Amino acid sequence: MKVEHPFPGVRRTTEHTEKATIANYEFDPGAQFPLHTHREEQITVVIAGTVEFQVDGSLQELGPGETSVVAAGVEHGLRAGPLGARFLAVLVPRRERSDGYEIRGADPG
């Protein structure tokens, strides 16, 4: 499985089923995924470490075994805690590309 490095300190592997995408993330301590949106609903399940998860302007801290659901089109992003983090992001419907999201303030061109 190909390991992607979408942002500094962030590693991702992605699997696709017929109807969903499952992304396995590993974050170094303090690494972050910037605020972004996408057309899929996202279910995040923390496996190890902690994350500060910002969803639609609200901040929540999640630890192992905790989950968060983000509706399609809602802006969100996260930062790993001091020990880093591992989590799964389940996206429904299936994504065509693993980088199918729009970063806040990014140039679309």
N, C-alpha and C positions, 0 to 999 in steps of 0.2 A: 504494500500500500504506500502510495506517495505521501511524503510528509511535506506540507506547505508551511511557509513562514510569512503569514500575512502582515505581521507587525513585529517590531523588535521584542524578543523574549516570548513570542507566541508561536506554538507549533500546533498544526491541525492535520488530522486525517479525516477523510470523508467517505461515507458509504451511502449509496442510493438504493432504495427499494422502488417498487413500482409507484408508491404513493407518498413516500417520505424521504427525507435526507437526514442522516445522523452524522454529526460532526463531533469528533473527539478532540478536545482541546487540552493542551498543557501550557501553563503560564509560569514563567519565572517570577520570583518575588517582585511585586510592584508593576509587573507588565500590564499593559492595558489594551483594550479593544475600544476605539473611539466611538462616540455617539453615532448611530446609524439607524437606518430603517430598511425594511424589506417587505415584500408582499406576502411572506409566509408567517403563520403563527409559529412561535418558538417556545418550546418547553425546555428549560435549563435544569439539569440535575447535577448538583455538585457531588463529586466523588471524594476529593481530598483537598485539604487546605480551606481557605476562605476567599470569598469575592465580595467586593462592594459593587452592587448591581444597581445602576441608575436606570429607572424606567419612567418615562414621561415626566421627568423632573423630580421624582421621588427616589430616595436612596434606601436600599435595603442591604443588609449583610447576610450572606448565606454561607452555611458550613456544610460538612459532609452529610449527605442524605436529604438535604433541603432542596426544594424546587421553586421555580418561578415560571409563570406563564405570561408571555407577551403577545398581545393580539397583533395581527398583521397591520403594518403601517405605523406602529407606535415606536417612537424614538427610544433607543436604549443603548447602553454601553457598560463596560465593566472594567474593574481593576482588581488584580490578584492581591491577596493579603501578604504579610511579611514572610510567609513560608511558601508562597506560590500557590497554585491551584490546578486541579484537574476536574474537568466537567464535561458532560455531554450536552449538546444542543440538538434537539429533535425538531425538525422543521417540516411543516405540513402546509400546503402540498409540496411535493418533491421539487427541489431546485434543479435547474438545468446546469448551473455552474456553481462551484463552491464559493465563489466571490460575488454572488448575486445580491449585493446590498449597496446602499448609497450612504457614503460617509458625510456627516454634517460638514458643510463648508467646502467639500471637495469639488474640484472643477469637473463637470460631467464630460468634458471633451477629452 
